């Protein structure tokens, strides 16, 4: 049975521990849905001041809702639309301090005020994106971005 370990120290050390926990949790499991489900649950437990943590998977030239923690969400997001579609198109992390100021933002949860989206790329192929929303403006720091990107690197090797 998986037992989360308490995280202490700097934010970087906390993210390092989180990535180690993810690696151990997913060790030996190859099912994509199971691994994405556990990854979203682990992030949701670890991160403070978030209201949605989940994945959109790249299928049939659009992003389709995958495993997540939070309120029901938009099911399909067009390539290049909103924060998720733009991050997928640009294949780079987008950290948005105020989603209401982002052109074309797709509001799935009216409580969301900031967002970070990290593309999942394996073997030069877009798999999907990790999307994390917060009701707090400017919730995600550069340290959060680095930690979440490291987390996704661990995740990708298990997909």
PyMOL commands that set and color helices and strands:
alter all, ss='L'
color gray80, all
select helices_A, chain A and resi 11-26+32-46+82-90+99-101+142-157
alter helices_A, ss='H'
color red, helices_A
select strands_A, chain A and resi 52-59+62-70+76-78+94-96+114-122+125-134
alter strands_A, ss='S'
color yellow, strands_A
deselect
rebuild
show_as cartoon
